[in-house]
């Protein structure tokens, strides 16, 4: 200000000042010179403005930016470290332990723990934990039908991240939890460990500051939950290929929530499962052979919410091969996420009899209860365990599916199921191409590529 006055120039400055009562405020002082006719400075005019509100808002915004920058640095390190540990993990136990250890090490995160569902006992059972406290056995377990006010339970049932930061709600949630210091805690987050529509468990995080649960951090926690769920899914599916022994369950389902049951009942037909293909858009193609002509089957299929499209691929003298496209959660997809698959399925008079195969390290009750959640009218008709050779059929199939593109696999499976490879060819390449909405030349390119990869896999064994 002195330099401006000496130079005869206007100036504005902001400074901390004090009122008569001693309270502090921010003051902006504006000073400007007044000139006479000769241009000489004769006077100065000045005025003061209380800018405390604006100044405090600017300082608060600066603090928030600095806090956010610190948060983003911390989050970036967390994401990178957890992702690296997930890639290195070779078992589900390693995954869960690594996630809890790393999250609990984050500043202001006092405790982290994971629960996994036990559908037979209807509980969420603690499987890993890390942090400041050592909880007694069983204290972290939850009932599947427990209170929705508990973010752990709510996150599992909804498949969405849930938080509790309000003082009253937090006090109610932590009441009776003598194993921890509730006074330290200011927030709880329940993070579903999910892949698609399957929730493998919940990561629960106790924080010492509610500020550690803003949108920025909950988004990252949700991303970590998805990454963990994806890793668990890959490990679970891999267990079937690596297992030396498998379990086979014979199941009987009369629930019309399973669309082949409703279809066989409504169209008065028998259905036999022929396989499935996963599409890049997330839908699944299911192939069934039926003993009815297409008309009644198409009419009933059009009324079923689970079926997006039904296409008769090939008509024989006494049967028709159908392709059904579903985009919702199908039984095939649900089982695949547990490392299980349908070995066979026959449906008649509204009754589906199927054989499901999965690694014997998977609890059979878990598979049955998982299906019962979607199809209540289900019963277990038989169970067998058998040893699986090292070079398994499923392993070979998985290798083929890994090599083929989605269109190559679809072209090959449609050709096989439609009798294209039979001596008396039951269908033509043109018809198969039309069913895939591509031209004949493109279809044959996909088919030839699939055949070549199939032969490569066979002779390279």
C-alpha positions in Angstrom: 0.0 0.0 0.0 2.9 2.4 0.9 4.5 1.8 -2.5 1.3 2.5 -4.4 0.7 5.8 -2.4 4.3 6.9 -3.1 3.8 6.2 -6.8 0.4 8.0 -6.8 -1.4 4.8 -7.9 -4.7 3.2 -6.7 -4.4 0.1 -4.6 -6.6 -2.6 -3.0 -5.3 -4.8 -0.2 -6.9 -7.4 2.1 -5.7 -7.8 5.6 -6.7 -9.3 8.9 -8.1 -6.5 11.2 -9.9 -6.2 14.5 -13.2 -4.6 15.5 -13.6 -2.4 18.6 -14.7 -5.4 20.6 -11.6 -7.3 19.7 -13.1 -9.7 17.3 -11.1 -10.6 14.2 -12.4 -9.9 10.7 -11.0 -9.7 7.1 -10.9 -6.1 5.8 -10.4 -4.9 2.2 -9.0 -1.4 2.0 -9.3 0.5 -1.3 -7.3 3.7 -1.8 -7.2 6.0 -4.8 -5.4 9.3 -5.5 -7.4 12.6 -6.3 -5.7 14.9 -8.8 -6.0 18.7 -9.3 -6.2 20.4 -12.7 -2.4 20.2 -13.1 -2.4 16.4 -12.5 -0.9 16.7 -9.1 -2.1 14.4 -6.3 -3.8 16.5 -3.7 -5.8 14.0 -1.7 -6.5 10.3 -1.3 -9.9 8.7 -1.0 -10.3 5.4 0.7 -12.9 3.0 2.0 -13.0 -0.3 3.8 -15.2 -3.4 3.2 -15.8 -6.4 5.5 -14.9 -9.4 3.3 -14.8 -12.0 6.1 -17.5 -14.3 4.6 -15.8 -14.4 1.2 -12.3 -14.8 2.7 -13.4 -17.7 4.9 -15.1 -19.4 2.0 -12.0 -19.1 -0.1 -9.8 -20.5 2.8 -12.3 -23.4 3.3 -12.2 -24.2 -0.4 -8.4 -24.2 -0.4 -8.4 -26.6 2.6 -10.9 -28.8 0.9 -8.7 -28.9 -2.3 -5.7 -29.8 -0.2 -7.7 -32.4 1.6 -9.0 -33.9 -1.6 -5.5 -33.9 -3.1 -4.3 -35.8 -0.1 -7.3 -38.2 -0.3 -6.7 -38.9 -4.0 -3.0 -39.7 -3.4 -4.0 -42.1 -0.6 -6.8 -43.6 -2.7 -4.5 -44.1 -5.8 -2.0 -46.0 -3.6 -4.8 -48.1 -2.1 -6.2 -49.1 -5.5 -2.8 -49.9 -7.0 -1.7 -51.9 -4.0 -5.0 -53.9 -3.6 -5.1 -54.6 -7.4 -1.5 -55.9 -7.3 -2.3 -58.2 -4.3 -5.5 -59.5 -6.0 -3.5 -60.5 -9.1 -0.9 -62.3 -7.0 -3.5 -64.2 -4.8 -3.9 -67.9 -5.5 -6.8 -68.6 -3.2 -9.9 -66.9 -1.9 -8.5 -66.9 1.6 -5.5 -65.0 0.3 -7.7 -62.5 -1.5 -9.8 -61.7 1.6 -6.8 -61.5 3.9 -4.9 -59.2 1.5 -7.9 -56.8 1.1 -8.6 -56.5 4.9 -4.9 -56.0 5.7 -4.5 -53.2 3.0 -7.7 -51.4 3.8 -7.1 -51.4 7.5 -3.7 -49.9 6.9 -5.3 -46.8 5.3 -5.2 -43.6 7.4 -8.4 -43.2 9.5 -9.6 -46.8 8.8 -9.6 -48.5 12.2 -10.9 -52.0 11.3 -11.8 -54.0 8.2 -13.5 -57.4 8.0 -15.1 -59.7 5.4 -18.1 -61.9 5.8 -19.1 -64.7 3.3 -22.6 -66.2 3.0 -23.5 -69.6 4.5 -26.8 -70.2 2.8 -27.5 -73.4 4.6 -27.2 -71.8 8.0 -28.6 -68.5 6.7 -25.7 -66.5 8.1 -22.9 -64.2 7.0 -19.8 -65.7 8.5 -16.6 -63.7 9.2 -13.7 -65.1 7.1 -11.0 -62.4 7.4 -10.3 -59.3 9.5 -7.6 -56.8 10.3 -7.2 -53.6 12.3 -6.8 -52.2 15.8 -9.0 -54.7 17.7 -9.2 -58.5 18.1 -12.9 -59.4 18.1 -14.1 -62.6 19.9 -15.0 -65.6 17.7 -18.4 -65.2 16.2 -19.0 -61.6 17.1 -18.7 -60.4 13.5 -21.1 -63.0 12.1 -24.5 -61.7 10.9 -27.9 -63.3 10.2 -28.9 -63.2 6.5 -32.3 -61.9 7.6 -30.8 -59.4 10.1 -31.7 -55.7 10.4 -31.4 -53.6 7.2 -30.0 -50.9 9.4 -26.8 -53.0 9.6 -24.7 -51.9 6.5 -23.1 -55.3 6.3 -26.5 -57.1 6.0 -28.0 -54.4 3.8 -25.0 -54.4 1.4 -25.2 -58.2 1.0 -29.0 -58.2 0.3 -29.0 -55.1 -2.0 -25.7 -55.6 -3.7 -25.0 -51.9 -3.2 -22.6 -50.0 -1.0 -24.1 -48.9 2.3 -22.8 -46.4 4.9 -23.7 -45.2 8.4 -22.3 -41.9 9.6 -25.1 -40.2 11.5 -24.3 -40.1 15.2 -27.6 -41.6 16.4 -27.6 -44.4 13.8 -23.9 -45.2 14.5 -24.5 -45.3 18.3 -27.4 -47.8 17.7 -25.3 -49.9 15.4 -22.3 -50.1 17.8 -24.3 -50.6 21.0 -23.1 -53.6 22.9 -19.9 -54.0 20.8 -17.6 -54.0 23.8 -14.7 -55.4 21.9 -14.0 -52.1 20.1 -13.7 -48.4 21.1 -16.9 -47.0 19.7 -15.9 -43.5 20.7 -13.1 -43.6 18.1 -15.5 -44.4 15.3 -17.4 -41.9 13.1 -18.5 -44.1 10.1 -19.1 -47.6 8.9 -19.3 -48.8 5.3 -20.6 -52.1 4.0 -19.0 -52.9 0.5 -20.5 -55.8 -1.5 -17.9 -58.1 -3.1 -19.8 -58.7 -6.3 -19.5 -60.0 -9.8 -22.5 -59.3 -12.0 -25.5 -60.2 -9.9 -23.6 -62.5 -7.5 -22.5 -61.2 -4.1 -19.7 -63.3 -2.8 -19.4 -61.5 0.5 -19.2 -58.0 2.1 -16.2 -55.9 3.2 -17.1 -53.8 6.2 -14.9 -50.8 7.1 -14.9 -48.9 10.4 -13.5 -45.4 10.0 -12.4 -42.9 12.7 -13.6 -39.8 10.7 -16.9 -39.4 8.9 -15.0 -37.3 6.4 -13.3 -40.5 5.2 -16.7 -41.6 3.7 -17.4 -38.9 1.1 -18.4 -39.7 -2.4 -14.8 -39.8 -3.6 -13.9 -42.6 -1.2 -17.1 -44.6 -1.4 -16.7 -44.7 -5.2 -13.2 -46.2 -4.6 -14.5 -48.7 -2.0 -17.2 -49.8 -4.5 -14.6 -50.3 -7.2 -12.5 -52.3 -4.8 -15.5 -54.4 -4.0 -16.1 -55.1 -7.7 -12.4 -55.9 -8.3 -12.4 -58.3 -5.3 -15.6 -60.0 -6.5 -14.2 -60.4 -10.0 -11.1 -62.1 -8.5 -13.1 -64.4 -6.3 -15.3 -65.3 -9.3 -12.2 -66.2 -11.4 -10.8 -68.3 -8.6 -14.1 -70.1 -8.0 -14.6 -70.9 -11.7 -11.0 -72.1 -11.9 -11.6 -74.6 -9.1 -13.7 -76.8 -11.3 -10.8 -77.2 -13.8 -8.1 -77.7 -11.1 -10.1 -80.1 -8.9 -9.3 -83.8 -8.9 -12.7 -84.7 -7.7 -16.2 -83.4 -8.6 -19.6 -83.7 -7.1 -22.7 -84.3 -9.2 -26.2 -83.4 -8.0 -29.4 -84.7 -9.5 -32.0 -82.0 -9.0 -35.8 -81.9 -9.7 -37.3 -78.4 -10.3 -41.0 -77.7 -10.8 -40.8 -73.9 -10.3 -42.1 -72.0 -13.3 -39.5 -69.3 -12.6 -37.2 -71.6 -14.6 -38.4 -70.8 -18.1 -38.0 -74.3 -19.6 -40.4 -75.5 -16.9 -43.0 -72.9 -17.8 -42.4 -73.5 -21.5 -42.8 -77.3 -21.3 -46.0 -76.9 -19.3 -47.5 -74.1 -21.4 -46.6 -75.6 -24.8 -47.2 -79.2 -23.7 -43.7 -80.3 -24.9 -40.5 -82.0 -23.8 -37.2 -80.1 -23.8 -33.6 -81.4 -23.8 -30.7 -79.0 -23.0 -28.0 -78.8 -25.6 -25.6 -76.2 -24.3 -25.1 -72.5 -24.1 -23.0 -69.6 -25.5 -22.2 -66.3 -23.7 -22.6 -63.3 -26.0 -20.4 -60.2 -25.8 -23.4 -58.0 -24.9 -23.9 -60.0 -21.7 -26.8 -62.2 -22.9 -26.7 -66.0 -23.0 -27.9 -68.3 -25.8 -29.5 -71.5 -24.6 -30.1 -74.4 -27.0 -32.9 -76.8 -26.4 -34.4 -79.6 -28.6 -38.2 -80.0 -28.3 -40.6 -82.6 -29.6 -43.2 -80.0 -30.7 -43.5 -78.0 -33.9 -42.3 -74.4 -33.6 -45.7 -72.6 -33.5 -46.9 -73.5 -29.9 -43.4 -73.1 -28.5 -42.9 -69.7 -30.0 -46.3 -68.5 -28.8 -45.6 -69.6 -25.2 -42.0 -68.3 -25.2 -43.2 -64.9 -26.3 -45.1 -64.6 -23.1 -42.2 -65.6 -20.8 -40.4 -62.6 -19.2 -37.1 -64.5 -19.0 -37.0 -65.1 -22.7 -35.9 -62.2 -24.9 -36.0 -64.1 -28.2 -36.8 -67.6 -29.4 -35.5 -68.9 -32.8 -36.2 -72.3 -34.3 -32.9 -73.2 -35.8 -33.7 -76.6 -37.4 -36.8 -78.7 -37.8 -36.5 -82.5 -37.9 -39.1 -85.2 -38.5 -40.0 -85.4 -34.8 -38.1 -82.5 -33.2 -37.1 -78.9 -33.4 -33.9 -77.3 -32.3 -34.5 -73.9 -30.6 -32.2 -71.1 -29.6 -33.4 -69.0 -26.6 -31.7 -65.7 -25.8 -31.9 -64.5 -22.2 -30.4 -61.3 -20.8 -31.4 -61.6 -17.1 -29.8 -63.9 -14.5 -30.1 -67.4 -15.9 -29.4 -70.7 -14.1 -26.4 -71.3 -16.4 -24.8 -68.0 -15.4 -25.7 -68.4 -11.7 -24.0 -71.8 -11.6 -21.0 -70.7 -13.6 -20.2 -68.0 -11.0 -19.8 -70.8 -8.4 -17.7 -72.9 -10.7 -20.6 -75.3 -11.5 -22.2 -76.2 -14.8 -25.3 -78.1 -16.1 -24.2 -81.5 -17.3 -27.7 -82.4 -18.6 -31.3 -81.2 -18.3 -34.5 -82.8 -19.5 -37.9 -81.1 -19.0 -41.3 -82.5 -19.5 -44.8 -81.8 -18.1 -43.5 -78.9 -16.1 -40.8 -80.9 -14.4 -37.1 -80.3 -15.0 -34.6 -83.0 -14.1 -31.0 -81.9 -14.3 -27.5 -82.9 -13.3 -25.2 -80.2 -12.0 -21.4 -80.7 -11.7 -19.0 -78.8 -9.5 -15.7 -79.2 -7.6 -16.2 -81.2 -4.4 -14.6 -78.5 -2.4 -17.7 -76.5 -2.9 -20.4 -77.1 -0.4 -23.3 -79.0 -2.1 -25.8 -77.3 0.3 -24.5 -73.9 -1.0 -25.3 -74.8 -4.6 -28.8 -76.1 -3.7 -29.6 -73.1 -1.5 -28.3 -70.8 -4.1 -30.7 -72.3 -6.6 -33.5 -72.4 -4.1 -33.3 -68.6 -3.7 -34.4 -68.3 -7.3 -36.4 -71.5 -7.7 -38.1 -72.4 -4.4 -39.8 -75.5 -5.8 -36.6 -77.6 -6.0 -35.6 -80.9 -4.5 -32.4 -82.9 -4.3 -32.9 -86.3 -5.9 -29.3 -87.6 -5.7 -25.7 -86.9 -5.1 -22.5 -88.6 -6.3 -18.8 -87.9 -6.0 -16.3 -89.1 -8.5 -12.6 -88.7 -9.3 -11.8 -86.5 -12.3 -8.8 -87.4 -14.6 -6.0 -84.8 -14.8 -6.8 -84.1 -18.4 -10.5 -83.4 -18.0 -13.2 -82.9 -20.5 -14.1 -79.6 -18.8 -10.5 -78.5 -19.0 -10.4 -79.2 -22.8 -13.7 -77.4 -23.3 -12.4 -74.4 -21.3 -9.3 -74.3 -23.5 -11.4 -74.4 -26.6 -13.7 -71.6 -25.3 -10.7 -69.5 -24.5 -9.3 -69.8 -28.0 -12.6 -69.1 -29.8 -14.2 -65.8 -30.3 -17.9 -65.5 -29.3 -19.0 -65.6 -33.0 -16.7 -68.6 -33.8 -18.1 -70.5 -30.8 -21.7 -69.6 -31.8 -21.1 -70.7 -35.4 -19.6 -74.0 -34.4 -22.2 -74.9 -31.8 -25.1 -74.0 -34.1 -23.7 -76.1 -36.9 -23.2 -79.0 -34.6 -26.6 -78.9 -33.0 -28.4 -78.3 -36.3 -26.9 -81.4 -38.0 -24.8 -79.4 -40.4 -22.0 -82.0 -40.1 -24.3 -85.0 -40.7 -23.9 -87.0 -43.9 -27.5 -86.0 -44.9 -27.0 -82.4 -44.0 -30.1 -81.2 -42.1 -29.4 -77.5 -42.6 -27.4 -75.2 -44.8 -24.8 -72.6 -44.2 -27.1 -69.9 -45.6 -29.8 -70.8 -43.0 -27.2 -70.8 -40.2 -25.8 -67.5 -41.4 -29.3 -66.0 -41.3 -29.8 -67.2 -37.7 -26.7 -65.1 -36.8 -27.8 -62.2 -39.0 -24.6 -62.3 -41.1 -24.0 -63.3 -44.7 -23.1 -66.9 -45.8 -19.4 -66.0 -46.6 -18.9 -64.4 -43.1 -20.5 -67.4 -41.4 -18.2 -69.9 -43.1 -15.2 -67.7 -42.2 -16.2 -68.0 -38.5 -16.9 -71.7 -38.9 -13.6 -72.5 -40.6 -11.7 -70.5 -38.0 -13.4 -72.4 -35.2 -12.7 -75.8 -36.9 -9.1 -74.9 -37.3 -8.7 -73.9 -33.6 -10.6 -77.0 -32.5 -8.2 -79.2 -34.4 -5.2 -77.3 -33.2 -6.3 -77.8 -29.6 -6.9 -81.6 -30.2 -3.6 -82.3 -31.9 -1.6 -80.1 -29.6 -2.7 -82.0 -26.5 
